[in-house]
Amino acid sequence: MRFLSTRGSAPPLSFADAFASGLAPDGGLYVPERLPSIEPLLEKGPTRYPELAAEFFKLFDEDHSAEEINELFEKSYSSFEDPDNAAPLIELSDDTYVLELFHGPTFAFKDFGLQLVGNMFEEQIARTGKVINVLGATSGDTGSAAIHGLADKEGARVFVLYPEGRISDIQERQMTCTGSDNIFPISIEGSFDDAQRIVKDLFEDLEFKDRARLSAVNSINLARILAQCVYYIHAYQQLPEGHKDSVRYVVPTGNFGNVLAGWLAGRMGLPAEEFTVATNQNDLLYRLFTEGIYEPKKVNPSLAPSMDIQVASNFERFLHYHLDGDGQRTSEIMNEIKKGNELIIPGFNAGEFSATRTDDSGIIENIRKAKDLFNYVSDPHTSCCFNEMTPSQTTIILATAHPAKFPKTITEAINESPTHPSLERLRERTPQKERLPANTDAIRKYLEENILQ
């Protein structure tokens, strides 16, 4: 299978080349040339998670043998609490379930993609003999998951940008207290959108990208999105019979990657009646799916910091499909978005999507609601999914982070302070980071001084 740029003017690549490239030379994101059917996977009963993920990836990856793919996924999920059931489905009531995605090494859903990506980079380095410098931006969880996936791997250095003072203390410590010589956390004086803009600017500088041997870990890398498709299939496999026909998925999302993965699985055959995009007060996606208008506004720091985003990079992949693969039109719209302009998306109809919005007071209220109704403690991001409960419809809420990563908010809401021993040990370590302005040239200079050559 080949992989195409959403903007239509870059040559098609194989799976391995698309993975290594991250961003296409024309500034677009890679998508498969076709979406295969996953019906054979859906017909199976519950499958060991590494086996399910391997079978799914074999539909896309023609560059590695079946044995190599099997070994890759066994290794990638070996660090989860229960590798066989890496994403347990928890029943809250007769019709409401939570898919817990925080049982990986950094206690967030990003581990599903980034444990895989780390091992894929390791394989790439061994195969090609060429070093890589991994560059990414994070609003909280991506950075720590990427760092854990690549820490101490020979031939790789990792540079992660994040907004100073706008992520939780635990999230920052997961990035800055690793003790690994190949990890370079960079706090910037700005927002996540500033960090993401700088990363895209550097990847679009093709001369610098090639010279610095840059690779991407952000969800611009297609492998991450494909990895996230798997847990939707895994959730479906775990549902009781009689609950599989009309399923609503409620997904906390800021950068659109998490819900896009489910939507793509739906296009491949996953029975899904609706995807509800759950946002915090930075409600770009809520306004998009309720009004059909893409209108970035100023980011307001919130209690759900990983969703403090106003430029949803993975929307470009959805736009590609919405425009029936029209690369030129996709490119035109994305250039307008880059300028910060308000856009009415042509012919936009939310269709399979709905949306909900939760401000900080609502996050506190919803944490209490989940505790009162279901005796369930949700993190601030997952709590955004508890706005609207739909009786008599099977609903799966995606729980994206362990509540212990946000103890202050949980304590304020329900007077409980969830903990995890691995997270508590981070408090004993000294953070190490570089603080730089939110300026592309400043970041480029720092990279040039520290990259592997």
Secondary structure in CASP SS format (residue, H / E / C, confidence):
PFRMAT SS
TARGET T0000
AUTHOR 0000-0000-0000
METHOD secondary structure of the structure
MODEL  1
M C 1.00
R C 1.00
F E 1.00
L E 1.00
S E 1.00
T C 1.00
R C 1.00
G C 1.00
S C 1.00
A C 1.00
P C 1.00
P C 1.00
L E 1.00
S C 1.00
F H 1.00
A H 1.00
D H 1.00
A H 1.00
F H 1.00
A H 1.00
S H 1.00
G C 1.00
L E 1.00
A C 1.00
P C 1.00
D C 1.00
G C 1.00
G C 1.00
L E 1.00
Y E 1.00
V E 1.00
P E 1.00
E C 1.00
R C 1.00
L C 1.00
P C 1.00
S C 1.00
I C 1.00
E H 1.00
P H 1.00
L H 1.00
L H 1.00
E H 1.00
K C 1.00
G C 1.00
P C 1.00
T C 1.00
R C 1.00
Y H 1.00
P H 1.00
E H 1.00
L H 1.00
A H 1.00
A H 1.00
E H 1.00
F H 1.00
F H 1.00
K C 1.00
L C 1.00
F C 1.00
D C 1.00
E C 1.00
D C 1.00
H C 1.00
S C 1.00
A H 1.00
E H 1.00
E H 1.00
I H 1.00
N H 1.00
E H 1.00
L H 1.00
F H 1.00
E H 1.00
K H 1.00
S H 1.00
Y C 1.00
S C 1.00
S C 1.00
F C 1.00
E C 1.00
D C 1.00
P H 1.00
D H 1.00
N H 1.00
A C 1.00
A C 1.00
P C 1.00
L E 1.00
I E 1.00
E E 1.00
L C 1.00
S C 1.00
D C 1.00
D C 1.00
T E 1.00
Y E 1.00
V E 1.00
L E 1.00
E E 1.00
L C 1.00
F C 1.00
H C 1.00
G C 1.00
P C 1.00
T C 1.00
F C 1.00
A E 1.00
F C 1.00
K C 1.00
D H 1.00
F H 1.00
G H 1.00
L H 1.00
Q H 1.00
L H 1.00
V H 1.00
G H 1.00
N H 1.00
M H 1.00
F H 1.00
E H 1.00
E H 1.00
Q H 1.00
I H 1.00
A H 1.00
R H 1.00
T H 1.00
G C 1.00
K C 1.00
V C 1.00
I E 1.00
N E 1.00
V E 1.00
L E 1.00
G E 1.00
A E 1.00
T C 1.00
S C 1.00
G C 1.00
D H 1.00
T H 1.00
G H 1.00
S H 1.00
A H 1.00
A H 1.00
I H 1.00
H H 1.00
G H 1.00
L H 1.00
A C 1.00
D C 1.00
K C 1.00
E C 1.00
G C 1.00
A E 1.00
R E 1.00
V E 1.00
F E 1.00
V E 1.00
L E 1.00
Y E 1.00
P E 1.00
E C 1.00
G C 1.00
R C 1.00
I C 1.00
S C 1.00
D H 1.00
I H 1.00
Q H 1.00
E H 1.00
R H 1.00
Q H 1.00
M H 1.00
T H 1.00
C C 1.00
T C 1.00
G C 1.00
S C 1.00
D C 1.00
N C 1.00
I E 1.00
F E 1.00
P E 1.00
I E 1.00
S E 1.00
I E 1.00
E E 1.00
G C 1.00
S C 1.00
F H 1.00
D H 1.00
D H 1.00
A H 1.00
Q H 1.00
R H 1.00
I H 1.00
V H 1.00
K H 1.00
D H 1.00
L H 1.00
F H 1.00
E H 1.00
D C 1.00
L H 1.00
E H 1.00
F H 1.00
K H 1.00
D H 1.00
R H 1.00
A H 1.00
R C 1.00
L E 1.00
S E 1.00
A E 1.00
V C 1.00
N C 1.00
S C 1.00
I C 1.00
N C 1.00
L H 1.00
A H 1.00
R H 1.00
I H 1.00
L H 1.00
A H 1.00
Q H 1.00
C H 1.00
V H 1.00
Y H 1.00
Y H 1.00
I H 1.00
H H 1.00
A H 1.00
Y H 1.00
Q H 1.00
Q H 1.00
L C 1.00
P C 1.00
E C 1.00
G C 1.00
H C 1.00
K C 1.00
D C 1.00
S C 1.00
V E 1.00
R E 1.00
Y E 1.00
V E 1.00
V E 1.00
P E 1.00
T C 1.00
G C 1.00
N C 1.00
F C 1.00
G H 1.00
N H 1.00
V H 1.00
L H 1.00
A H 1.00
G H 1.00
W H 1.00
L H 1.00
A H 1.00
G H 1.00
R H 1.00
M C 1.00
G C 1.00
L C 1.00
P C 1.00
A C 1.00
E C 1.00
E E 1.00
F E 1.00
T E 1.00
V E 1.00
A E 1.00
T E 1.00
N C 1.00
Q C 1.00
N C 1.00
D C 1.00
L H 1.00
L H 1.00
Y H 1.00
R H 1.00
L H 1.00
F H 1.00
T H 1.00
E H 1.00
G C 1.00
I E 1.00
Y E 1.00
E C 1.00
P C 1.00
K C 1.00
K C 1.00
V C 1.00
N C 1.00
P C 1.00
S C 1.00
L C 1.00
A C 1.00
P H 1.00
S H 1.00
M H 1.00
D C 1.00
I C 1.00
Q C 1.00
V C 1.00
A C 1.00
S C 1.00
N C 1.00
F H 1.00
E H 1.00
R H 1.00
F H 1.00
L H 1.00
H H 1.00
Y H 1.00
H H 1.00
L C 1.00
D C 1.00
G C 1.00
D C 1.00
G H 1.00
Q H 1.00
R H 1.00
T H 1.00
S H 1.00
E H 1.00
I H 1.00
M H 1.00
N H 1.00
E H 1.00
I H 1.00
K H 1.00
K C 1.00
G C 1.00
N C 1.00
E C 1.00
L E 1.00
I E 1.00
I C 1.00
P C 1.00
G C 1.00
F C 1.00
N C 1.00
A C 1.00
G C 1.00
E C 1.00
F E 1.00
S E 1.00
A E 1.00
T E 1.00
R E 1.00
T C 1.00
D C 1.00
D H 1.00
S H 1.00
G H 1.00
I H 1.00
I H 1.00
E H 1.00
N H 1.00
I H 1.00
R H 1.00
K H 1.00
A H 1.00
K H 1.00
D H 1.00
L H 1.00
F H 1.00
N C 1.00
Y C 1.00
V C 1.00
S C 1.00
D C 1.00
P H 1.00
H H 1.00
T H 1.00
S H 1.00
C H 1.00
C H 1.00
F H 1.00
N C 1.00
E C 1.00
M C 1.00
T C 1.00
P C 1.00
S C 1.00
Q C 1.00
T E 1.00
T E 1.00
I E 1.00
I E 1.00
L E 1.00
A E 1.00
T C 1.00
A E 1.00
H C 1.00
P H 1.00
A H 1.00
K H 1.00
F C 1.00
P H 1.00
K H 1.00
T H 1.00
I H 1.00
T H 1.00
E H 1.00
A H 1.00
I H 1.00
N C 1.00
E C 1.00
S C 1.00
P C 1.00
T C 1.00
H C 1.00
P H 1.00
S H 1.00
L H 1.00
E H 1.00
R H 1.00
L H 1.00
R C 1.00
E C 1.00
R C 1.00
T C 1.00
P C 1.00
Q C 1.00
K C 1.00
E E 1.00
R E 1.00
L E 1.00
P E 1.00
A C 1.00
N C 1.00
T H 1.00
D H 1.00
A H 1.00
I H 1.00
R H 1.00
K H 1.00
Y H 1.00
L H 1.00
E H 1.00
E H 1.00
N H 1.00
I C 1.00
L C 1.00
Q C 1.00
END
